Every structure is written in C-alpha cells, then in structure tokens.
Amino acid sequence: MPDATAAILIIGDEILSGKTRDENAQFLIGELRELGVSLRRILVIPDRLEAIEGAVRELSATYTHVFTSGGVGPTHDDLTMAGVARAFDTEVVRHPELEAILRGYYGEKLEERNLRMADVPARATLHRAEGLAWPVIALENVYVLPGIPAIFKKKFLAIRERFRQQPFHLTCIYTRDEEGRIAAHLDRVAEQFSDVSIGSYPQIVPHPEGGWRVKLTLESKERARVAAAADALCTLLDPASIVKVDSAQ
Amino acid sequence: MPDATAAILIIGDEILSGKTRDENAQFLIGELRELGVSLRRILVIPDRLEAIEGAVRELSATYTHVFTSGGVGPTHDDLTMAGVARAFDTEVVRHPELEAILRGYYGEKLEERNLRMADVPARATLHRAEGLAWPVIALENVYVLPGIPAIFKKKFLAIRERFRQQPFHLTCIYTRDEEGRIAAHLDRVAEQFSDVSIGSYPQIVPHPEGGWRVKLTLESKERARVAAAADALCTLLDPASIVKVDSAQ
C-alpha cells in the first residue's frame, strides 16, 4: 500500500495580513511527522469561497488526507463548510445531531445565528471522540478543524491515531566540506538510492559545534536503506571532514 | 491601477518534514504588509521539479509578484532555477556576470560544481543593489530568494522599496458580545461596505483586558471607507458591549 500523504489548508485573512501568526500548520507538521504521514503541501488562502472550493478540490483529489484550519463559525467570513461542500459538488445542510448539541449548550440564550454552526456539507462524517463535546467534521478525506489553536489541537489530538503510519528513519551527517566539493558524491548516492530522500543544508559560517558547514539528511521508511545510503555517502566523503553522524528513530 | 498582490512559494522538504521551522514566509508577511502589498497565497512544496514548475506557473500567472524561498545552491536538491525556467518555457543557462562573481569569490578554490550557482533561467533579470555581492535573480514577476533566513532577509531588504504601495488602514473593534449575537450586524456592514475587508475573531474565554470576546477588524486602503464602516458597525452594536476601538495607521 502506498504511504499516506497529507496537505494542510490554512484559511484566514488574518494569517496573510500578519494579524495572527500561524500556529496550527506548525503544530500539525510535528504531529504528522511523528505519525509517519508524509506532508506534501501547506497552503494559506484568504477567506474567499472560490479560493476554498478550488483548494479543497485540488488537495483532496491529490493527497490521502487534507486538514483545514479556520473559517468555521457563525459570521460572514466563515466560509469553510460552504467551500468544502462546493468542492465535492454538494450543499450545506443543517445536521440534527449538531443542532441538538448547540441547543443543549446555549439553552435559552440560543441565537438563531448560532445554529449556523450545525450547517455542514451533506454526507459529512462526524468523528466523535472521548473528551470532545463537538465532533470533528469531515467530508471524505477532508477534516475541517477550527482556527483557534487550542481547539484545533484538542480536536486533532482526539483523532490523531487514525492517521498513524510506519515511522520515518533519519540519519544526519555533518561535514566540514562545502556543498560544491561534495555535490558530485550526493548526486551519485541520490541516484543509487532513489528511494531515500537526501537533503543538503549549508551553514553561512562554520557551525560552532565542530565547525561543520553542511548538514546532510538521509531519510526513508526503510531503516536498512537509510543505513546503506549513509554508509555509501560516508565512504565517498573525506573522512577527516565528517564531524558526526546521527541516527534518529 | 489595481493594487499589487503577492504570493510566497516556500520550496523545501525540510519545512514540510519539520526539520526546520519557516522564518522566511513569516518575515515576508510582515514586510509585504508594511509595504501595502496584498499577500494572497503562501504555498509550501517539496524539492521536486514538477511541483516547483507547476506552482510557479500558476502563481506567476495569478499574482503581481511571486517570491520563492529555497532550492538555490549547487546540490541535487536545488531545483528552483530549473523549475522556474520550465514554468516560463525556457531553459537554464550559465550567466557570464554571475560566473565572474563566483570566479572572483572562490579564486583557486573554485570547484566546477560551484559554477552551478551561475546557472539561471534564460531571460532572467539581475537586480543589483548596494551591499549585495550577489544580485537578486528574477524571471518576469518571480523573485528567486535563497532559503537561509539571514540571506533571504538581506536580499529582500535590498530590493523592498520597488514593491511599495499605498498603506493599509485598519480599525479594530473589541466587543463583549458573542459572535452569534452580532453576526447579522456584520452581514449588513459587510454588504454595505463590500470594499472594506471585515474579519471577526472570537476568544475562547473573555479576554483579561476588559472582558472582550470578539475582535472585529475593518480594513481597506481608503481610510475614509474604514472609518465609515467602523461607524456604521458601532451604531449597530450594543454600545455597552464595546470595550475599545483602535485605529492603526
């Protein structure tokens, strides 16, 4: 089975205009990594119906899971549910179970407008979990999460285990050589180990710790392949240039 | 003349896998805001030629300016120049002026591979600026910036004034009312002032400062329109609920 991929869609004028700093994508990057899910896209878009529709349509057709952040609420700028519905050629309908939760929560203080929170795409799935008063709403592979970081986190953490995959294996090699001097070796190993993802990250000035200039990363879900690629690369590199080799997981 | 728009394209496996936290998009959000440029998209993609080509093609056709971060360097995972060239149906060629800079910089230590840094899309423009040893390379409306934050910043700051527009005007209203109770008022003002961008941002719990629950933002490049929309909204809101009204710029 091919490995699960993911995209994050952040919906919010407040992020693009710098009023609020994104925390949700940053949180999810770490979560998906730990879960072994390969994150392939992060997209930040304005609170616009067509932008949401277009992004959801494209991302949901391309990646295993799509997580949206923001644009859920009762005001005019909360357009995520409508955008997700349109992306799947369906409509927004009032969900009886969600309406009941809202009526129970607000009681006599309920404003008609609060019920807009119960309007979700037809065919939406409600993912209930312990500790969640309000379920996570999904349509097919699109999970609609709220923009407020504390609630975003709580909701994702409640459903995270359903996304777990085999973990990534990573080895890092730190060298004092410059990129120009090792590029040909990297080409050779990258070609020989096309299933191992290899990155090269230079420092502007030698790192205080051992004077390394380039951090090389080798990564895959196959521990043995990462080890073999790292061995192959270490054989090609000047041994005197290698400051350290670290393996995680 | 319609106002300038922008997109940021972050190219880097290291961001998507959580090895490095993005600083460049975050920096540019603030810069573009201060310059009065309307940022419409942030996209983070892997170090893949087709991904870069596709993203650059779409973003450059849609927004006034596109700023890319990362993927410039001499190693196998540095694919931005090739991707940008492909997006504009052109090729990468060695630029004599850039080659001369590299030969001057490295002198006898030059490795053939270092010259890959002089390979840029045909028809690329070199934006030279005081204090920059290496010019900013652009192709049409796409500015190719390096991933290392210190260099990214230095290069952008050297060319930033060419992007300056009229400033944004922002007024914020803080109210103790809940979103459900004010949503209809927001609808009305948003409809009447369709040229003013209006946002509504709730707190989970009342804010310690004055107990406000919702921050309302009204924004446009026309100061008078922001003021008129804010007045219209304040007239509709319960006066006792308004904690404060702030105007910036």
Boltz contact constraints between the chains, C-beta under 6 A:
constraints:
  - contact:
      token1: [A, 13]
      token2: [B, 199]
      max_distance: 6.0
  - contact:
      token1: [A, 16]
      token2: [B, 39]
      max_distance: 6.0
  - contact:
      token1: [A, 17]
      token2: [B, 33]
      max_distance: 6.0
  - contact:
      token1: [A, 18]
      token2: [B, 29]
      max_distance: 6.0
  - contact:
      token1: [A, 18]
      token2: [B, 30]
      max_distance: 6.0
  - contact:
      token1: [A, 18]
      token2: [B, 33]
      max_distance: 6.0
  - contact:
      token1: [A, 29]
      token2: [B, 18]
      max_distance: 6.0
  - contact:
      token1: [A, 30]
      token2: [B, 18]
      max_distance: 6.0
  - contact:
      token1: [A, 33]
      token2: [B, 17]
      max_distance: 6.0
  - contact:
      token1: [A, 33]
      token2: [B, 18]
      max_distance: 6.0
  - contact:
      token1: [A, 39]
      token2: [B, 16]
      max_distance: 6.0
  - contact:
      token1: [A, 42]
      token2: [B, 44]
      max_distance: 6.0
  - contact:
      token1: [A, 43]
      token2: [B, 43]
      max_distance: 6.0
  - contact:
      token1: [A, 44]
      token2: [B, 42]
      max_distance: 6.0
  - contact:
      token1: [A, 73]
      token2: [B, 179]
      max_distance: 6.0
  - contact:
      token1: [A, 74]
      token2: [B, 179]
      max_distance: 6.0
  - contact:
      token1: [A, 74]
      token2: [B, 180]
      max_distance: 6.0
  - contact:
      token1: [A, 74]
      token2: [B, 183]
      max_distance: 6.0
  - contact:
      token1: [A, 75]
      token2: [B, 179]
      max_distance: 6.0
  - contact:
      token1: [A, 75]
      token2: [B, 183]
      max_distance: 6.0
  - contact:
      token1: [A, 75]
      token2: [B, 186]
      max_distance: 6.0
  - contact:
      token1: [A, 75]
      token2: [B, 200]
      max_distance: 6.0
  - contact:
      token1: [A, 76]
      token2: [B, 186]
      max_distance: 6.0
  - contact:
      token1: [A, 76]
      token2: [B, 187]
      max_distance: 6.0
  - contact:
      token1: [A, 76]
      token2: [B, 190]
      max_distance: 6.0
  - contact:
      token1: [A, 77]
      token2: [B, 199]
      max_distance: 6.0
  - contact:
      token1: [A, 77]
      token2: [B, 200]
      max_distance: 6.0
  - contact:
      token1: [A, 111]
      token2: [B, 180]
      max_distance: 6.0
  - contact:
      token1: [A, 111]
      token2: [B, 181]
      max_distance: 6.0
  - contact:
      token1: [A, 113]
      token2: [B, 180]
      max_distance: 6.0
  - contact:
      token1: [A, 113]
      token2: [B, 183]
      max_distance: 6.0
  - contact:
      token1: [A, 114]
      token2: [B, 180]
      max_distance: 6.0
  - contact:
      token1: [A, 179]
      token2: [B, 73]
      max_distance: 6.0
  - contact:
      token1: [A, 179]
      token2: [B, 74]
      max_distance: 6.0
  - contact:
      token1: [A, 179]
      token2: [B, 75]
      max_distance: 6.0
  - contact:
      token1: [A, 180]
      token2: [B, 74]
      max_distance: 6.0
  - contact:
      token1: [A, 180]
      token2: [B, 111]
      max_distance: 6.0
  - contact:
      token1: [A, 180]
      token2: [B, 113]
      max_distance: 6.0
  - contact:
      token1: [A, 180]
      token2: [B, 114]
      max_distance: 6.0
  - contact:
      token1: [A, 181]
      token2: [B, 111]
      max_distance: 6.0
  - contact:
      token1: [A, 183]
      token2: [B, 74]
      max_distance: 6.0
  - contact:
      token1: [A, 183]
      token2: [B, 75]
      max_distance: 6.0
  - contact:
      token1: [A, 183]
      token2: [B, 113]
      max_distance: 6.0
  - contact:
      token1: [A, 186]
      token2: [B, 75]
      max_distance: 6.0
  - contact:
      token1: [A, 186]
      token2: [B, 76]
      max_distance: 6.0
  - contact:
      token1: [A, 187]
      token2: [B, 76]
      max_distance: 6.0
  - contact:
      token1: [A, 190]
      token2: [B, 76]
      max_distance: 6.0
  - contact:
      token1: [A, 199]
      token2: [B, 13]
      max_distance: 6.0
  - contact:
      token1: [A, 199]
      token2: [B, 77]
      max_distance: 6.0
  - contact:
      token1: [A, 200]
      token2: [B, 75]
      max_distance: 6.0
  - contact:
      token1: [A, 200]
      token2: [B, 77]
      max_distance: 6.0
